[in-house]
Amino acid sequence: MIDHFNLPVADLARSQKFYEAVLEPLGYKLFAKDGESIGFGRDTWAFGIIKTSENIPKMHLAFIADTRMQVDRFFDAAIAAGGRNNGPPRIRPAYDPNYYAAFVLDPDGHNIEAVCRKAE
């Protein structure tokens, strides 16, 4: 449904380092830089970060993981890159019986999630 999304950040270099680390386990890589924005993707710009000097509203963004192991790796990479634990990897049956997800707060306080909805 959505072709791409850009998340506002306060410090572009700090956020680039963070997202390079956390998106790698999900198969995304740095794709392009365009002025004050940086795009990540597999084949094209699918997720970007864009520097803004305004107050940034806190957002929630969930990335699809193909496996539960990718969710675990995402969480470990995010914590190692300075993210804050906002919900460790586990099944969340209130959402769906197979909803396996982890949540971290990025350097700007955005709630970033990786989720796998496949049965183990």
N, C-alpha and C positions, 0 to 999 in steps of 0.2 A: 504494500500500500504506500509506503513512504520510500522515495528514491534515496534521499540522503538527509542528514540532520547535522546542524552545527551547534555546538554547545559553547556558551560564552565563558571565558576564563579571564582571570586577572593577570596572570603571568604566563605568557605563551611558552617560554623555554621550559619552565617548571612543569607545565601541563603536558608538553610534548614528551618529556622524559617519562612522566607517569603513564601516559596512554600508550607509548611505545611498549612499555613493559607489560601492562595489563591486557592489551589487545593481542599480543603475540600468541598466547595460549589459545586464543579463539580463531587464529588463522589470519588476522589482519596485520598489515604492515603500513608503514609510512608511505603514502602514495604521492602526495604533492604538497607544495607550499605555494601560497598565493598571497603576497602581502602580509597581512596580520592574521592569516588563517592557515591551518595545516589540516590536510585531509588524510584519512586512513581508509583502507579497504582491502579487498582481495584482488579485484580486477579493475575497480574504479573507485572514485571518491564516494564513500558510503556514510562515513562519520567524520565530522570535522570539529576542530576547536578554533574559536575566533577570539582574539584579544578585544576586550572592552574595558573602558575606563569607568563605566557607570556601575552603580550598585547591581550586583548580579543576583537575580532571584534563584533560589535553590531549586534544582530540578531533579526528577527521577528518570533514569534512562536504563532500560534493560537490553542487554545483548543476548542473542541466541547462542547457546552452546550446543554443539552436536553430541557431546557426551558429558556424563557427570564428572569424569576426570578433567575435562576442560574447565568446568566450574571450579573444581578444587585448585587447579593450576592458576586460574584467573585470580582467585582469592589470595593464594600464596604470593603471587607476583604483585598484586595490589598492596598488600601489607608490607612486602619488602621494599616497594617503591614509595612508601610513606603514606599510603592510604590508611584510613581508620576503619576498624571493624564496625560494621553496622548490621551484622547478621551472618554468622559463619555458614559454610555449606551444609545444607541438610534438606530433607524433604519438608515441604510446607503443605500439609494435607488440606489446610483451610482454603488454599488457592485451587488445588487440583491434586488427585492422588499421586501423580508422578512429578509434581512440581519440585524439582531439585534446584536450589538457587543459593547464591551468596550475595551479600550486599556490602559495599564499602563506600566510605565518603572520600571523594577525591580531594585534591588540595584546595578547591574552592568550596567544599562542603556539599557538592552535588552527590546524590544517592545513586551510585552506579551498581548495576546488578548484572550477573550472568546467570542464565536460566536454561536448564535442559528439561523438557517436558516428556522425554522418552522414558519408558519403563527400563529398569536396569537389566 
